[in-house]
Amino acid sequence: MLEKNIAALINDQVNKEFYSAYLYLDFANYYAEEGLDGFAHWYEIQAKEEQDHALKMRKYLQDNGYRVIFEAIAKPDKVFKNHLDPLENGLEHERYVTSLISNIYHVAFEAKDFKTMQFLDWFVKEQVEEEKNADDLVKRMKLFGSDSRGLYMLDQELKGRVYTAPASEED
């Protein structure tokens, strides 16, 4: 059985992952309104990934006898002045999520909860990828975004992103 404080942290993270999905759908809405369907598509897939993360944590809690409690999802409140704003906000948000995962890992380590640490290893690795992807998008927008042709090419490239469900624990 999970310690209550660790289970509570993971439950809180479930809700934060759903908020992340909500936030990224808000980014997708912004880009769709701006006519940048590739960017919108990229963030729609990003939202699906965040939902996957929430569901993976939900299952872990349930498999360990913990009742999951869903909280209200806060309304995203970002106002964007330009096409770079959502990307920079996304990078900042991924860094925040990394800090949350690291905190849960630290608490599990202090409790010698090796089972939870092993479970969280996947999320630690995932956050490396999430931060790199977000950082790469910021860099590429800074390089190409002020040129209409460059922005068009980047938007077209982002349309090609394909959703991939997370691997199972056995993989």
N, C-alpha and C positions, 0 to 999 in steps of 0.2 A: 504494500500500500504506500502511496506517495505521502510524503509529509504535507500537511495542510498548506503551509506557506509556499511550498514549491508548486503544488497543484493550483493554488490561487494565482501565482505569477503566470503559470502557463494559461490558465483560464483567461486572465487579463490579456495575455498575448493573443489568444484566439480572437477576442474582440478588437484588438488593435490591428490584426491582420485583415479583418473584415473592413475596418476603417481604411486601411491602405487600399483595398480594392475599390472602395467608394471614392477615395481621393483620386485614384488613377482613372476611374471612369469620368470624374470631373475634368481631368486633364484631357481625356479623349473628347469630351464635349467641347471644350475650348478649341481644340485643333479641328474638329469637324466644322465648327462654326467659322473657322478661318479658312476652310477649304483645303486643309492639309490632312487628307484622308489616310495617308501612310502613317503619320504621327498618331492620329486617332486610333488606327488599327493597332499600332505598337502598344499603346496604353490600354486598349481593350484586352489584349493578350496579357499584359502585365497585371491587370485586374484579376483575370482568371487565375494566374499564378498565385496571387495573394489569397484568393479564396481557397485554393488548394492547400496553402500553408495553414490556414485556419482549420480546415477540415482534417488535416493530418494531426494537428495538435489536439483537436477535439477527440479524435479516435484514440489517441494516446491516453488522454484523460479517462475516457470511458473504459478502455481496456484495463486501466488501473483502478477501477472502482470509484472514480470521481464523477460527480454530477456536474455537467457543464452548464454554466449560467450565461446566457446572452444578455448583453446590455444594449441600450440604444446606441445607434451609430451616429456620431456627431456629423453635422453638415459641414462639408469642406467650405472654408471661408477665404480661400486665396483669390486675389484679383490679379489678373495678368496684364502687364503693360506691353509685352512683346512676346515673340515666339520662344525666346530663351527662358523666360520666367518659369514655365512649368517644368522644364528640364532641370533647372537649378533647384527648384523646389523638390523635384523627385530625388535628386542626389542627396539633398539635405535630409529628406525623409528616410531614404535607405540607410544613411549613417545613423539616424535616430533608431531605426529598427535594429540595426547591428548592436547598438548600445543596450537595447532591451534584451536581446538574445544573450548577449555577453553577461548581463546581470543575472539572468535566470541560470546560466551555466555556472557562474560564480557561486550562487546560492546552493546549487546542486553539488558542486565541488566541496563546499564547506560542510555540507551534510553527508558527504561521502555517498551520494546517490548516483552510483555509477551507471545504473540503468537509464536514468534521465540524461546524464551526461552523454551517453552513447546515442540516445535518441536525438539530442540537440546537436550532435556532430554534423548531421545532415544540414541543419539550418545554419550553422557556422559557415560551412562550405558554400551554401547557397548565397549567403550574404556577401561573400567575396565576389561572386558572379554578379549579384544585383548591383553592388556599388560600382564595379567595373563598367557594367553596361550603362548605368546612369552617367558616370563620369565620361565615358566615350561619347555619349549623345551630346553632352554639354560641349565637349571639345570640338566635335564635328559641327555643331551649330555655330560655334564661334568662328570656325574656319570657313564654312560655306554658307551660313544662313543669311548673310547680308547680300549675297549674290543670288538673284532670282533663279538663275539656271542651277546653281549649286543647291539651293533650297529645294527646287523641283526634283533634282536627282536624289537627294537624301530622302525626300518624301516618298519617291517611287521605291527606293530600296527598302524603306521601313514597311511598305505594303507587303513585302515578301516574307515577313516574319510569320512563322508557323508555330501554333500552340503545341506544346509537348507536355503531357501530364507527367507529374513527378514519378520517379521510379519507386517501386514498392520497396519495403524494408529488406526483402530477400535479394534484391539486385545488388 
